[in-house]
Amino acid sequence: MSELADKLAKLKETATSQLNECGVSSIDNDLLDDLVGRMKLIVNNKDAMLVSGKDPVELETVRKNFVVKKLGVEDADKGAAAVAKIAEKMSGIRMKNRVAFYYMVQKELG
């Protein structure tokens, strides 16, 4: 296995663990694999792989760059509410995995 593949596998493992910790019992592995695959370019940047749930600037960036650009949800209030809900749900996790965060936001928005 290549170094990149190892890092992506670890990323998925961490995401799965955090999803389980947040009560997600039935994980859509296709969606999870898609989200992990999107992280190939930033997997070496530890800071980019995490989401700060208490930083309003970070949460707004998630809304703009993921909710609007990737998911196509233009309703700012709906997107911000979903991001805030997941930040609260993951508040007990100090190092929030971006894949797990995105996964739950996408599921929240349906």
C-alpha positions as CSV (number, residue, x, y, z in Angstrom):
1,M,0.0,0.0,0.0
2,S,1.3,3.5,-0.9
3,E,1.9,6.2,1.7
4,L,-1.1,8.1,0.4
5,A,-3.3,5.0,0.5
6,D,-2.2,4.4,4.1
7,K,-3.0,8.0,5.1
8,L,-6.4,7.8,3.5
9,A,-7.2,4.5,5.2
10,K,-6.2,6.0,8.5
11,L,-8.4,9.0,7.7
12,K,-11.4,6.7,7.0
13,E,-10.7,4.7,10.2
14,T,-10.7,7.9,12.3
15,A,-13.9,9.2,10.6
16,T,-15.7,5.9,11.2
17,S,-14.7,5.9,14.8
18,Q,-15.9,9.5,15.3
19,L,-19.2,8.8,13.4
20,N,-19.8,5.8,15.8
21,E,-18.9,8.0,18.8
22,C,-21.6,10.5,17.6
23,G,-24.2,7.7,17.3
24,V,-24.1,7.0,13.6
25,S,-24.5,3.2,13.5
26,S,-25.4,2.6,9.9
27,I,-22.6,4.2,7.8
28,D,-23.0,4.7,4.0
29,N,-19.6,3.5,2.9
30,D,-20.0,4.8,-0.6
31,L,-20.5,8.3,0.7
32,L,-17.7,7.9,3.2
33,D,-15.3,6.6,0.5
34,D,-16.3,9.6,-1.8
35,L,-15.5,12.1,1.0
36,V,-12.2,10.4,1.8
37,G,-11.3,10.5,-1.8
38,R,-11.9,14.3,-1.9
39,M,-9.2,14.7,0.7
40,K,-6.3,13.3,-1.4
41,L,-4.8,16.7,-2.0
42,I,-4.9,17.9,1.6
43,V,-4.2,14.7,3.5
44,N,-0.7,15.8,4.4
45,N,-2.0,19.0,6.0
46,K,-3.1,18.0,9.5
47,D,-4.8,21.4,10.1
48,A,-6.8,21.1,6.9
49,M,-8.0,17.6,7.9
50,L,-9.7,19.0,11.1
51,V,-12.7,21.2,11.7
52,S,-12.8,23.7,14.5
53,G,-16.3,23.5,15.8
54,K,-16.0,26.7,17.9
55,D,-14.5,29.0,15.2
56,P,-17.3,30.9,13.4
57,V,-15.0,31.7,10.5
58,E,-14.2,28.0,10.1
59,L,-17.9,27.0,10.2
60,E,-18.8,29.6,7.6
61,T,-16.0,28.3,5.4
62,V,-17.5,24.8,5.7
63,R,-20.9,26.2,4.8
64,K,-19.6,28.1,1.7
65,N,-17.1,25.6,0.4
66,F,-18.9,22.3,1.2
67,V,-22.5,23.0,1.7
68,V,-22.9,25.5,-1.1
69,K,-20.2,24.5,-3.6
70,K,-20.3,20.7,-3.2
71,L,-23.8,20.0,-2.1
72,G,-25.5,22.9,-3.9
73,V,-27.5,24.1,-0.9
74,E,-27.9,27.8,-1.5
75,D,-30.2,28.5,1.5
76,A,-27.7,30.2,3.9
77,D,-29.8,29.7,7.0
78,K,-30.4,26.0,6.3
79,G,-26.8,25.4,5.6
80,A,-25.6,27.3,8.6
81,A,-28.1,25.5,10.9
82,A,-26.9,22.1,9.6
83,V,-23.2,23.0,10.2
84,A,-24.0,24.4,13.7
85,K,-26.0,21.3,14.6
86,I,-23.1,19.0,13.6
87,A,-20.6,21.2,15.4
88,E,-22.7,20.8,18.5
89,K,-23.2,17.0,18.0
90,M,-19.4,16.6,17.7
91,S,-18.6,19.1,20.6
92,G,-17.2,16.3,22.7
93,I,-14.6,15.4,20.2
94,R,-11.5,17.6,20.4
95,M,-10.0,16.9,17.0
96,K,-13.0,16.8,14.6
97,N,-12.2,14.8,11.5
98,R,-13.2,16.7,8.4
99,V,-14.6,13.6,6.7
100,A,-16.8,12.7,9.6
101,F,-18.0,16.3,9.9
102,Y,-18.8,16.6,6.2
103,Y,-20.5,13.2,6.3
104,M,-22.9,14.2,9.1
105,V,-23.6,17.6,7.5
106,Q,-24.4,15.9,4.2
107,K,-26.7,13.4,5.9
108,E,-28.3,16.2,7.9
109,L,-29.1,18.1,4.7
110,G,-30.5,14.9,3.1
